[in-house]
């Protein structure tokens, strides 16, 4: 582009209309690529370490929620006598906490925050396992609701767990 082109009315009009959009985009891209290409070995190690800590936290949160959920389910299944509203609430609450934790794992996977090997070997199996438990969870809630003649959330709405199904589809179980 020659200096006389800068005085062209079309260029001036274009710059006036789009300059305030182009400059931030170009600045962002330059900053991103500069950071990416000039990251020190220590910075790369620190970024990798943060990702590993994030995976570990997700696993710990999952394990805690799963343990609480299975404990409640075990007590309810082994309970003598009629299951009541309190059992429904315990299952519903612990299940909601467990499935919320799995949802956060699946959303992090879909955001692309982790290495493929971590997703494949560590995180996606947790999501697939939850998908196997999900219908059982809702069947048990329905059973308790019907036996006690009250309305509860009776049907599994797959749309509420869309991210889990997307992860299972994107990272299928290998035979």
C-alpha positions in Angstrom: 0.0 0.0 0.0 1.4 3.3 -1.1 1.1 6.5 0.9 -1.2 8.0 -1.7 -3.6 5.0 -1.2 -4.0 6.1 2.4 -5.8 9.2 1.2 -8.2 7.3 -1.0 -11.7 8.2 0.1 -12.8 4.5 0.0 -9.9 3.5 2.3 -10.6 6.3 4.7 -14.3 5.3 4.8 -13.4 1.7 5.3 -11.0 2.5 8.1 -13.5 4.8 9.8 -16.2 2.1 9.7 -14.1 -1.0 10.5 -10.9 0.3 12.2 -12.3 0.1 15.7 -13.0 -3.6 15.1 -9.9 -4.6 13.2 -7.3 -3.1 15.6 -8.5 -5.1 18.7 -8.7 -8.4 16.7 -5.3 -8.0 15.2 -3.9 -7.0 18.6 -5.4 -10.1 20.2 -4.1 -12.4 17.6 -0.6 -11.0 17.7 -0.6 -11.3 21.5 -1.9 -14.8 21.4 0.6 -16.0 18.9 3.5 -14.2 20.5 2.7 -15.8 23.8 2.3 -19.2 22.1 5.6 -19.1 20.1 7.7 -17.5 22.8 6.5 -19.4 25.8 9.5 -20.5 27.9 10.0 -24.1 29.0 9.0 -23.2 32.5 5.8 -21.5 31.3 4.9 -24.6 29.3 5.6 -26.8 32.3 3.5 -24.5 34.5 0.6 -24.6 32.0 0.9 -28.4 31.9 1.0 -28.6 35.7 -2.2 -26.4 36.0 -4.0 -28.7 33.5 -2.9 -31.7 35.5 -4.2 -30.1 38.8 -7.5 -29.3 37.1 -7.9 -33.0 36.0 -7.0 -34.1 39.5 -9.6 -31.8 41.0 -12.3 -32.9 38.6 -11.5 -36.6 39.4 -11.5 -35.9 43.2 -14.8 -34.0 42.9 -16.3 -36.9 40.9 -15.1 -39.5 43.3 -16.5 -37.7 46.3 -19.9 -37.1 44.6 -20.0 -40.7 43.3 -19.2 -42.1 46.7 -21.9 -40.1 48.4 -24.4 -41.0 45.7 -23.7 -44.8 45.7 -23.8 -44.7 49.5 -27.3 -43.2 49.5 -28.5 -45.6 46.8 -27.1 -48.6 48.7 -28.9 -47.6 51.8 -32.1 -47.0 50.0 -31.9 -50.3 48.0 -31.2 -52.3 51.2 -33.8 -50.5 53.3 -36.4 -52.7 54.9 -39.9 -51.4 54.5 -41.5 -48.8 52.3 -39.4 -46.2 50.6 -40.7 -42.7 51.5 -40.4 -39.0 50.6 -37.1 -38.7 52.5 -35.6 -41.5 50.5 -36.7 -39.8 47.3 -35.1 -36.5 48.5 -31.9 -38.2 49.5 -31.6 -40.0 46.1 -32.6 -36.9 44.2 -30.2 -34.6 46.0 -27.1 -36.9 45.9 -27.9 -37.8 42.3 -28.2 -34.2 41.3 -24.8 -33.4 43.0 -23.2 -36.4 41.2 -24.6 -35.6 37.8 -23.7 -31.9 38.2 -20.1 -32.9 38.8 -20.1 -35.1 35.7 -21.7 -32.3 33.7 -18.8 -30.0 34.7 -16.4 -32.7 33.5 -18.2 -33.1 30.2 -18.3 -29.3 29.6 -14.6 -29.0 30.3 -13.9 -31.8 27.8 -16.1 -30.1 25.2 -14.3 -26.8 25.7 -11.1 -28.6 24.7 -9.2 -27.9 27.9 -7.3 -31.3 28.0 -5.0 -33.5 26.0 -6.8 -36.2 24.0 -5.1 -38.9 25.9 -6.4 -37.5 29.2 -9.9 -37.3 27.8 -9.8 -40.8 26.4 -8.2 -42.6 29.3 -9.3 -40.6 32.3 -12.3 -38.3 31.9 -14.6 -39.7 29.2 -14.9 -43.1 31.0 -16.3 -41.1 34.0 -18.9 -39.5 31.7 -19.9 -42.8 30.0 -20.3 -44.5 33.4 -22.6 -41.7 34.5 -24.7 -42.3 31.4 -25.2 -45.9 32.4 -26.3 -44.9 35.9 -28.6 -42.1 34.7 -31.6 -44.2 33.6 -31.3 -46.3 36.8 -31.4 -43.1 38.9 -34.6 -41.9 37.2 -36.2 -45.3 37.4 -35.6 -45.5 41.1 -37.1 -42.0 41.6 -40.1 -42.9 39.5 -40.6 -46.1 41.6 -40.5 -44.3 44.9 -42.9 -41.5 43.5 -45.4 -44.1 42.3 -45.3 -46.1 45.5 -46.0 -43.0 47.5 -48.5 -41.4 45.1 -46.7 -38.1 44.7 -45.3 -36.3 41.7 -41.6 -36.2 41.4 -39.4 -35.7 38.4 -40.6 -38.8 36.6 -38.9 -38.8 33.3 -35.3 -38.6 32.2 -34.9 -35.5 30.0 -31.9 -36.2 27.9 -31.6 -32.5 27.0 -30.7 -31.7 30.6 -27.7 -34.0 30.2 -26.8 -33.0 26.6 -23.1 -32.4 27.3 -22.8 -35.9 28.7 -24.3 -37.4 25.5 -22.1 -35.2 23.3 -18.9 -36.4 25.1 -20.0 -40.1 24.8 -20.7 -39.6 21.1 -17.4 -37.8 20.5 -15.3 -40.2 22.6 -16.9 -43.6 22.3 -15.9 -46.6 24.4 -13.2 -48.5 22.6 -13.6 -52.3 22.3 
